[in-house]
Each structure stands twice: as structure tokens, then as C-alpha cells.
């Protein structure tokens, strides 16, 4: 009874996951550089961006992306490896069935009447046995190996969640690039139409002797440049469409339908506190679990220096007749206890400890680096939110003023009050200002996606303190 209880205790201890480890000794501020609210994680954060087509594509990508399927397969492999690592904690049992037939020659023995013949003997033996073996995990070596494997499972699970998060972000970025590309094409086409009209007007005035050939050449040059820009915008937009299609598991035929306009920027998301980031970001969870696995492997390497106690037992039947295997009179059994202590192995075991220790030190450094990079990404994303908002407002004003200046320059040129250089400058300025504003609008949405990615997902507002019941 005591043996069975001890075995159960060892098995349960081996099933425990690797313990949590403390993060590297870094000085972490109590709040972000920019003021940010506290919120709870929302797993469907992409739906808050307000575009049903984008949301549908993200869900399609999460269901059909092959990189994500590969990450899921790696998690399955880690789960199987953890089961393999935990198997030695249990007694091993096997059944052995055997049959043997042998002939022996007795040479040199005098046998009356045998003449020159050799005396022979033929025998047949059948056996059946049940074999049991168990290594008593005295120093926790097997338990530590199991804990390391279970930490690896948690790493794979965190990486799978990170792959979900990254795939959603990639899909949204590519989709917004495609929508912006569509608007850039419309703007470039309108610019081509505008330059084409101006060129016809200049040609008409040139043919009537009212404008010099310089004006006509400048107008035609600007028209050709606008046509080249239109072709470039079309190429970039089709590349963005193909990227979205590949992420969503579709054939990249650049046939995807997009929204006509970029969605408005949602309200700011709560960023929480820096100390909460460790539990939110999948890459930080994975780094912490790698450190836990390295701790467990170091413990296993140290335990390998100590003696190992193993117990083996077998019992069964052995007879020269197959039918006798059911007879208890032919029973045999064997029980062996083995205690082994490694004495000299050329430094292999000590080197194993050094290897595991170096692996742990590397895991600590990697954890610290990932942690610093995570803080930097959040701070940069919060900065981008602020500066891009100011930039977008300024570019919107610049685009409106440039459009008004273009109309005024076109009117003054037709009346002969300004030259072609002024007209072309105003037209190009209007096109560039509107194009930069569109690019900044996309960058704002991408910055919001980057902020979600840096924070490890989406966030919902803090719940009210009112304890009154809420509808489900």
C-alpha cells in the first residue's frame, strides 16, 4: 500500500507543469510615457476597426492560413513530446512470448552400438512472461524532464496565440493597403484626367499662337508623369490584393473586393500598465516558459549526477510443451533491484550540466531582450497614435488648401494672369498633398493595429463599479 501511494505521489508530482519564474531584473516604470487607460483583453479586437469586409477576411485567414496550421501542428507535436517525456514516471510493462528449438551434438562420447554416428539431442522450449520495470525518481530527474516538456507545450501554445495575433495584424495591414491603393488609383486617375484636360487646353492655345511651345511640353511632360504614377498605383494595389488573398488562403488572382473608403479611426484603446504586459503578449509568455523549461532541464542535468534506482520483475511459465504453459507447476519468476552510480564518463554528465546552465543563462538574456523590445513597441505605438493624429490633421488642411490653390491657378492661367510653371506646381501640389493624406490615414489604422499587436490583443473598457445586474 505504501509503495502504491509513493508511486502515485511521484506521478502526480511529475505531471505538474514547470513553475513560474520571475522576469529578469529590469526597472519597469509604473505607467507608460504617454497616459493610457486600463482595460481588459478583447479576443475579437479587429472587429472594433469598423470594417465588415476586413473582419470577414481576418476570420477567413484564421481558418485557412497554412502558416497558422503549421503552428497548430507544432503545438500537437509538443503535446505528444510531453506525453513521451512523462512516460518514464510510470512503471513499464510488456508481455513476452517465445518459442525455441535446438539441436546439440555430443562428439567424442562412446556410445555402444552407435558405430560412427554422432550422438544428438533435440529440445523444444516455450515461454510466456509478463515483464515489469520502473525507475524510482529519487532526485527528481524524470520529473524535471517532464516539467521541461510541459513548459515547451506552453511555449507552443503561446506561439500559436501569437501566430493568430500576427496573422490578424498582417491581414488588416494588407487590407488597408489595398483600400488605400484603390483610393490612390482614383486620385491618380483624376490627376491624369486633369492633366489631360490642361494639355488639350494648352495645345489649343499653342496652335492659335497664344502659348509658347515650352508650356505645351511642360503640360505633356506632366501628363506622362501622371500616367506613370497611375500605373505604379495600380501595380501596388494589385500586389496588396494578392497579399491579402494569400493570407486568407485564396489563390492570388488580385480579384478581391475591398471597401471604397478607409474606415474611420476607432476611439483610443486602453493600454493598461507596463507590468501587465508580461501576461498579455504571447511572445513574453513564450519567453518566460522557455526560461522555465531551461530551469527544469538544468535541474534534470544536475540530478543525472546522482545514483539511479531501478526495479525490474518478470513472471511467467516455461516448458518444453506448449500446452504446459497453462499449468502452474511450470511457473517462473524474477525480481531484480539495481542501484547504479556513474563514476567516470569522460566528463559527459558535467558537460551536460554546463550545457543546461548555459541554456538557462541564454534564456534569461533572451527574456530580457524580448521584454525590452515589447516595452519599446508599446511606447512607439503610443507615440505614433499621437503624432500621426497631428500629421493627419495638418495634411488634411494642406490638401484642402492645395486643391483651392490648383483651382485658382487654373483659372488665372486661362485668363493669362500666371505662367505654366505656377499652374503645374499647383496641380502637382494638390495631387501630392491628397496622396500623402491618404497614406497617413492608412498609417493611422496600421498604427492602431500595431498598438493592439504590441499590447497582445484588444481591450474593452473597465467595467462599471455598479453592482446592479446587467443583461446577458
N, C-alpha and C positions, 0 to 999 in steps of 0.2 A: 504493500500500500504506500509506504513512504517513497519507494522507488518511483511509482507511478506519479505521485504528487510532485516529486522533484523533476521528473521529465516534463510534466505539464507546465511547471513554473519556467523551466528553461525555454520551452517552445513559445510560451506567451511573451517572455522577455525578448526572444528573437523576432517576434512579429512586430515589435514596437518600431516605429519609424525613427530615423536619426533625429536627435534632439535639436531644437532651435539653437542657433549660435548668435552671438552678439555681433552687430555690424562693426566694421573697422573703426578705430578711434579717430573719428573726424569731428571737427567742430561744425555743428549744424545749427543755423540760426532758427529762432523760434517762429519766424514768418518770412515770406518771400520779400524780395526787394520792393516789388510793387504790391500794393494792398490787394488781397484776394479773399473772397468769402470761403466758408467751409461748406461742403456738400457731400452727398452720398453718391456712390458709384451707380451709374445707369448703364446697363449692358447694351441697350439699343441706342447709343448716343448719336449714331449717324442720322436717325430719324428726326432729330432736332434741327437739322440743317434745312428742313422745309422743302425738299425736292423729292417727290414720289418716285420719279424715274431713277434718281440716284440711290434712293433707299432700295428699290427693287433690284438694281444692279449689284448692290452690296450683298443682299441676301442670295442672289444668284451666284456670285463669286464665292461666298462662304459654303455654298452647297456643291460647287462644281470645280473649284480650283484644284489643280493637280499638286501644287506645292503644299497646299493645306492637307490633302490626302496623304502626302508623304510624311508630313509632321504627325498626323494621326497614326500612321503605321509605326513611326519611331516610338510613340507612346506605347503602342501594343507590344513592341519589342522590349521596351524597358519593363513592362509589367511581366512579360514572360521571363526576362532575366532575373527579376526579383523573386519569382517563384523558384527558379533554379537555385538562386543563392540561398534561399531559405530551406531547401530540401534537406541538406545535411543535418539540420537540427532534429529531424525525425529519425527514428530507427529505420534502417533499410532492410527490406525483406525480399527474398527470392526463392523460387522453387527450382529444384534441380532434379531432372530425371536422366538416368544414364543406363547404358547397356554396353557390355564389353565381352568379347570372345577372344581367347588367347590359346595359343599352342606352344608347348615347351618341348624341347628335345633334351634327352638325358644321354649325353655322349660319354662313352668310356665305362659305363656301368655294365658289369657282366650279368646277362640275363639267360638263364638256362633255356635251351631250345630256340632262342631267338635268332641264332646264326649271325649274319652280318647286319641285320636290321637295327635301326636306331629306335630306342625307346622314346615314345612321345606321349604327351598328356594334353588334352584339350579341355578348357574350362570356360564356362559362361557365367557372367555375373550381372545382376540387375540391381539398380539402386534408385531410391526416391528420398529426397530430403528437403526440409524447409530450413533455409539459412537466414539468420538474423545478424545484423551488425549495427553498432551505434557508437559514435564518438561522444564522450561526455565533454561538454564545452566548459571545462573548468575555468578558463581565463577569459572567456567572452570572445574568442577569436571568430567563431562562427556567427555569433550574434552581431558582432561588429560588421562582418561582411554582409549580413542580411540588412542591417540598418543602412549601410552604404548603398546597397542596391535599391532599397526603398526611397532613399533620397534621390537617386537617379530617376526613379519614376516621377517624383515630384518636380524634378528639373524638366523632364519631358512634358509633363502636364503644363507647367508654366510656359514652356516654349511653344506648346500648341496654342495656348491662350494668346501669347504674344504674336503668333502667326495669324490668328484671327484678327487681332487688332491691327497689325501691319497691313494685312490684305484689305481690310475695310478702308484704311487710310489711303493705300495705293489706288484703290478703285475710285474713291472720291476725288483724289487729285487728278487722275486721268480723266474722269468725267468732267470736272470743272475746266480742265484744259481744253476738252473737246467743245464744251459750250462756249468758252471764251473764243476758241478758234472759229466757231460759227459766227459769232458777233464780229470778229476781226475780218472775216471774209466779207460780211455785209458792209462793213465800213470801207474795206479796200475796194469793193465793187462800186460803192457810192463815190469814192475818190476817183476811180477810173472814169466813171460817168462824168464827174465834174470836170476833170482834166480834158476829157474828150470834147465836152461842150466848149470849154475855153479854147482848145486848139482849133476847133472849127470857126469860132468867132475870130480868133487871131488870123487864121488863114484867109478868111473872107476880107478882113481889113487889110491884110498884106496884099492880096490880089487887087484891091482897089487903091493900093499905094498909100494907105493910111498908117501902116505899121512897117517897121524895118524887118529884114529877114532875121535879125537877132531874136526878136520877140517870137517869131514863128519857131525857130529852132529850140529856144528855151521851152516853149509850150510843148513841142513834140517830145523833147527830152523828158520833161516831167511826166507826160502821158506814158511813155515807155517805162519809166521808173515805177509808176503806179501799177502798171500791168505786171511787172516783175514782182512787186510786193504782193499783189493778189495771188500770183502763182505760189509764192512762198507760204502765204497764209493757208492756201488750200492744201499744200503738202503737209504742213504741220498739223492741221486739223485732222487729216486722214490718218496720220501717224498716231495721234491721240485716240482716235476712234479704235484703231487696231489694238492699242494697248489695253483699252477698256475691254474689248472683246476677248483678248487672250486671258485677262484676269478673271473674266466671267466664264471661262471655259467654252467660248464660242470660236467658230472659225473667223480668223482676222480678215474679213472682207470689207471693212470700213463702211458697213451698211447700218450701223447702229443709229437709232433715232435719239436725239438729245433734246433738252429743253431749249426754248427760244431765248431765254434770258438767264443770267446767273441769279440764283436765289439771293434774297436779302440776307445780310449777316444776322444770325440769331443774337439774342441778348448774351452778355458775357457769362461764362461758366465759372462756378466757384472752383478755386484751385486748392482749397484745403490748406494744410500746413505741411512744411517740409518733412517733418517726422513721419507723416502718414504715407509718404511716397513709397517707402520700403514695402509696404503691404499691397500697394496698388499696382505698381509696374511689374509686368511679368518678367522682364529681364533682371530686375533686382531680386525677385523671388527665386529665379533660377540661379543667380549668383550666390545667394545665401544657401540654397540647397546644395550647390556644388561644394561650398565650404563645409557644410555638414557632412557630406559624403567623404570629403578629404579627411576630416576628423575621424570618421569611423574607420577609414582604411588605415590611418596611422595607428589606431588602437588595435586593429587586426594584425598589422605588421609587428607590433610590439608583443602581442600575445603569441605570435608564432615562435618566439624565442623560448617559450616555456614548454614543459612536458605535455604530451598528449596521451590521454587515457581512452582506449577504445575497448569495447566489449563485442565479442562475436560468439554466436551459438548456432548449432545446427542439430537437427534431429530428424531421423527417418528410418528406413528399412533397407536392408541389403541382403540379397540371397542369390543363389545360383538358379533359382526357378522363379519365373515371372509371377506365378500365382502366389508365391510365398510373401510377396510384398504387402499383402493384406493381413499377414499373420504377425501378431505382436511379439512372438518369440524371436523374430529377426530384427528387432528394433536396435538402432544405434544412435548415439548422441555425442555431442562435443561442445564444450564450453571453454572459451579462452578469454583471458583478460590481458591486455597489452599496454604497458606504460613505456613510452619512448621519449627520450630527451636528445635533441640534436646537440652534438658536441663540436663537430668541425665540418663545415660545408663550403670552405673556401671564401667565407665572408658573405655568402649569398643572403642569409637572413638579415645580417646587419645592414647590408646594402639595401635590402627591401625596406627596412625602417627609414634609412636615409632618403630613399626614393619617395616614400609616403610623406615624410616630413617636408621634403621639397615641394611635393604636390600641394600640401596644405598651405605652405607659405605663398605659393603661386596663386592659390585660390583666394587667400586673404587680399593679395595685391590686386587681383582681378576684380574682386568685390568692391574694393575701394575705388578703383578706376571707373567701374560701371556706376557706382553711386555718385561720384563727382560729375560724370557725364550726364546722368539723369538730372541732377540739380541744374547743370548748365542749360540743358534743353528746356526745362521748365522756365527758367529765368529768361532765356532768349525768346521763347514763345510768348511770354507775358509782355516783354518789350515790344515784340513785333505787333501784338494787338494794339498797343498804344500808338506806336509810330506810324503804322500803316493806316490807322484811322485818320491821323493828321495829314498824311500824304494823300489819301484818297480825297479828302475834302479840298485840299489845295489843288489837286489835279482836276477835280470836277469844276472848280472855279476857272482854272486855266483853260479847260476845254470849252466852257461856255464863252469865255472872252475871245478865244481864238476863233471860234465859229462866227461870232459877231464881227471880228476883225476881217475874216475872209469875205463875208458878205459886203462889208464896206469897201474892201479893196477891189472886189469885182465890180462894184458899182462905180467906183472912182476911175477904174481902168477903162470901162466902157465910155465914160464921159471924158476921157483923156486927161484926167487930173493926177494920175500916178503911172509909174512905169511897170514893165513886166516883172522886174525883179521883186518889187513890192508885192505884186499880185501872187507870184509863185511862193514867196516867203510866207504870205498869209495863208495860202492854201495848204502848203506843207505843214505849217504850224498847227492848223486846225486838225489835220489828219493825225499828226504825231501826238497831239495832246489827247485826242479822243482814244487813240490806241493805247497810250500809257495809262489812261484812266481805266480802261477795260482790264489791262494787265494787273493793275493794282487791286481792282475788285476781286479778280481771281486769287491774287496773293493773300488778300484778307481771308477768303474762305479757306485757302490752304493753311494759313497760319492758325485758324481755328482748329482745323484737322490736326495740325502739328501739336497744338496745345493738348487736345484730347489724347494724342499718342504719347506725349511727354508725361501726362498725368496718369496714364494707364487706363483710360476709358472715358466714359461720360459721367456727368454728375447731375444730380437732382437737387433742388433747394432743400435747405434744412427743414425738417418737419416742425409744424407749429407746436408750441408748448401746451396748447389747449388739449385737454384730455377727453373732450367730448367725442362720441363715436363718429366715425367717418363712413360713408357708403363704400362698399367694396367695389 
